[in-house]
């Protein structure tokens, strides 16, 4: 899996992820979020944990947008509806194939 981190974080139109890439990315981001949250908890600085969560949340949003592009959605309304209506977006990102 070759990911352009800058393009991913800036929601580049060329970023498009398949189901496997979405699952791997989601698991990696969840592990990073838990690990960084534990480190922030150990050092006792809540703002650091919050900052880590915001950064990981932004990366997760980029992953969702890339996956929804792969499903054939290109306009902002499609992204917003599928991300706000979480169960619908999750099913579409995690289990449905690439749009033809």
C-alpha atoms as a printed R data frame, in Angstrom:
    type eleno elety resid chain resno       x      y       z
1   ATOM     1    CA   UNK     A     1   0.000  0.000   0.000
2   ATOM     2    CA   UNK     A     2   1.602  3.214  -1.196
3   ATOM     3    CA   UNK     A     3   0.019  6.244   0.456
4   ATOM     4    CA   UNK     A     4   0.923  9.857  -0.258
5   ATOM     5    CA   UNK     A     5   0.553 11.266   3.262
6   ATOM     6    CA   UNK     A     6   0.466 14.911   2.143
7   ATOM     7    CA   UNK     A     7  -2.175 14.177  -0.502
8   ATOM     8    CA   UNK     A     8  -4.130 12.123   2.016
9   ATOM     9    CA   UNK     A     9  -4.153 14.840   4.677
10  ATOM    10    CA   UNK     A    10  -5.111 17.520   2.111
11  ATOM    11    CA   UNK     A    11  -7.913 15.367   0.592
12  ATOM    12    CA   UNK     A    12  -6.211 15.294  -2.825
13  ATOM    13    CA   UNK     A    13  -8.632 14.327  -5.601
14  ATOM    14    CA   UNK     A    14  -6.253 11.584  -6.732
15  ATOM    15    CA   UNK     A    15  -6.507  9.676  -3.445
16  ATOM    16    CA   UNK     A    16  -8.701  6.610  -3.778
17  ATOM    17    CA   UNK     A    17  -8.622  3.548  -1.500
18  ATOM    18    CA   UNK     A    18 -10.054  0.061  -1.910
19  ATOM    19    CA   UNK     A    19 -11.744 -1.953   0.823
20  ATOM    20    CA   UNK     A    20  -8.488 -3.614   1.925
21  ATOM    21    CA   UNK     A    21  -6.651 -0.288   2.102
22  ATOM    22    CA   UNK     A    22  -9.523  1.234   4.084
23  ATOM    23    CA   UNK     A    23  -9.484 -1.605   6.634
24  ATOM    24    CA   UNK     A    24  -5.701 -1.531   7.041
25  ATOM    25    CA   UNK     A    25  -5.696  2.261   7.372
26  ATOM    26    CA   UNK     A    26  -8.552  2.227   9.880
27  ATOM    27    CA   UNK     A    27  -6.880 -0.399  12.066
28  ATOM    28    CA   UNK     A    28  -3.516  1.396  11.954
29  ATOM    29    CA   UNK     A    29  -5.120  4.737  12.850
30  ATOM    30    CA   UNK     A    30  -7.054  3.144  15.731
31  ATOM    31    CA   UNK     A    31  -3.863  1.593  17.141
32  ATOM    32    CA   UNK     A    32  -2.018  4.914  16.784
33  ATOM    33    CA   UNK     A    33  -4.858  6.758  18.517
34  ATOM    34    CA   UNK     A    34  -4.891  4.334  21.457
35  ATOM    35    CA   UNK     A    35  -1.091  4.336  21.813
36  ATOM    36    CA   UNK     A    36  -0.784  8.121  21.676
37  ATOM    37    CA   UNK     A    37  -3.709  8.501  24.077
38  ATOM    38    CA   UNK     A    38  -1.981  6.184  26.555
39  ATOM    39    CA   UNK     A    39   1.270  8.146  26.256
40  ATOM    40    CA   UNK     A    40  -0.579 11.422  26.816
41  ATOM    41    CA   UNK     A    41  -2.327  9.887  29.838
42  ATOM    42    CA   UNK     A    42   0.975  8.720  31.306
43  ATOM    43    CA   UNK     A    43   2.584 12.135  31.021
44  ATOM    44    CA   UNK     A    44  -0.554 13.730  32.436
45  ATOM    45    CA   UNK     A    45  -1.093 16.392  29.788
46  ATOM    46    CA   UNK     A    46  -4.678 16.281  28.522
47  ATOM    47    CA   UNK     A    47  -4.115 18.842  25.759
48  ATOM    48    CA   UNK     A    48  -1.539 16.533  24.142
49  ATOM    49    CA   UNK     A    49  -4.060 13.684  24.046
50  ATOM    50    CA   UNK     A    50  -6.654 15.996  22.536
51  ATOM    51    CA   UNK     A    51  -4.193 17.186  19.905
52  ATOM    52    CA   UNK     A    52  -3.313 13.585  18.993
53  ATOM    53    CA   UNK     A    53  -7.014 12.733  18.698
54  ATOM    54    CA   UNK     A    54  -7.646 15.684  16.377
55  ATOM    55    CA   UNK     A    55  -4.704 14.712  14.132
56  ATOM    56    CA   UNK     A    56  -5.780 11.059  13.970
57  ATOM    57    CA   UNK     A    57  -9.391 12.158  13.372
58  ATOM    58    CA   UNK     A    58  -8.272 14.320  10.434
59  ATOM    59    CA   UNK     A    59  -6.324 11.368   8.982
60  ATOM    60    CA   UNK     A    60  -9.394  9.142   9.425
61  ATOM    61    CA   UNK     A    61 -11.541 11.663   7.603
62  ATOM    62    CA   UNK     A    62  -9.041 11.654   4.734
63  ATOM    63    CA   UNK     A    63  -9.249  7.870   4.615
64  ATOM    64    CA   UNK     A    64 -13.070  7.972   4.471
65  ATOM    65    CA   UNK     A    65 -13.032 10.601   1.710
66  ATOM    66    CA   UNK     A    66 -10.553  8.559  -0.324
67  ATOM    67    CA   UNK     A    67 -12.658  5.421   0.074
68  ATOM    68    CA   UNK     A    68 -15.863  7.226  -0.886
69  ATOM    69    CA   UNK     A    69 -14.108  8.534  -4.010
70  ATOM    70    CA   UNK     A    70 -13.288  4.931  -4.852
71  ATOM    71    CA   UNK     A    71 -17.002  4.151  -4.498
72  ATOM    72    CA   UNK     A    72 -17.782  6.793  -7.154
73  ATOM    73    CA   UNK     A    73 -18.808  9.743  -4.972
74  ATOM    74    CA   UNK     A    74 -17.136 12.998  -5.888
75  ATOM    75    CA   UNK     A    75 -19.197 15.901  -4.563
76  ATOM    76    CA   UNK     A    76 -19.015 17.331  -1.045
77  ATOM    77    CA   UNK     A    77 -22.659 16.535  -0.266
78  ATOM    78    CA   UNK     A    78 -22.031 12.817  -0.867
79  ATOM    79    CA   UNK     A    79 -19.072 12.883   1.529
80  ATOM    80    CA   UNK     A    80 -20.905 14.799   4.241
81  ATOM    81    CA   UNK     A    81 -24.055 12.650   4.133
82  ATOM    82    CA   UNK     A    82 -22.118  9.402   4.308
83  ATOM    83    CA   UNK     A    83 -19.870 10.570   7.129
84  ATOM    84    CA   UNK     A    84 -22.667 12.177   9.203
85  ATOM    85    CA   UNK     A    85 -24.973  9.167   8.740
86  ATOM    86    CA   UNK     A    86 -22.261  6.948  10.210
87  ATOM    87    CA   UNK     A    87 -23.776  3.456   9.830
88  ATOM    88    CA   UNK     A    88 -24.484  4.087   6.160
89  ATOM    89    CA   UNK     A    89 -20.981  5.413   5.500
90  ATOM    90    CA   UNK     A    90 -19.388  2.575   7.461
91  ATOM    91    CA   UNK     A    91 -21.243 -0.089   5.485
92  ATOM    92    CA   UNK     A    92 -20.367  1.611   2.213
93  ATOM    93    CA   UNK     A    93 -16.673  2.068   3.085
94  ATOM    94    CA   UNK     A    94 -16.063 -1.231   4.855
95  ATOM    95    CA   UNK     A    95 -18.073 -3.771   2.908
96  ATOM    96    CA   UNK     A    96 -19.052 -2.551  -0.562
97  ATOM    97    CA   UNK     A    97 -16.840 -2.973  -3.612
98  ATOM    98    CA   UNK     A    98 -15.437 -0.401  -5.962
99  ATOM    99    CA   UNK     A    99 -17.891  1.525  -8.121
100 ATOM   100    CA   UNK     A   100 -17.749  0.669 -11.794
